[in-house]
């Protein structure tokens, strides 16, 4: 099963609703392309909703990190929303949980972006 | 009840992502048959997937002339998985620590770390050429049916 992404805008924040697997050759390229396209359009407040992500491997984790640094280096913000237990545990093990700004609630996530 | 009989299966595959997926699925099925719990089975499958990705991507570099092998052995004590490639070889001592502050934001380099996190034993063997990675997960007496 590959990864799917749907994009929506809420209060100036671009939310990417991701579903499926983020692995080498599946979702990783999709995230990279999506983030690159958003930055090219000047959309620098990005919220990745991972609530429907069923699986992520080390390549997928690396892709999240790359997306985070790419957006940050472009002067934007990238936050994560709705981590499943599997993704949460992986970010804990890799000590990335505190690197990302992780939110459980969409409304509070959106309000946490700088105005 | 889990099967306590020693079993072995192995196959040789092309250096493709389809092979990685097949190996991952076999790992999941084998771990299930060996009686591991619902939390451990995905960990084993992920560790094996990471080993297979290493073999295909970093070992054989998708070279269609090179193959990877995957061998699954279930004994009364352990689940043992061996993944081999025909690449230039991998020295695990040279791998950067992905938890180090200078590496934490790197976009790669976490595969072997996750393998070690999820398995009880991980062994590297140089094949000249190639690398054999052995992943071992211990079974409990209840899992082995003894």
Interface residues (C-beta under 8 A of the other chain):
Chain A: X23 X24 X25 X57 X58 X59 X61 X62 X63 X65 X66 X68 X69 X86 X90 X93 X94 X95 X96 X99
Chain B: X17 X20 X42 X46 X49 X50 X53 X57 X98 X99 X104 X105 X106 X107 X108 X109 X110 X111 X113 X114 X117
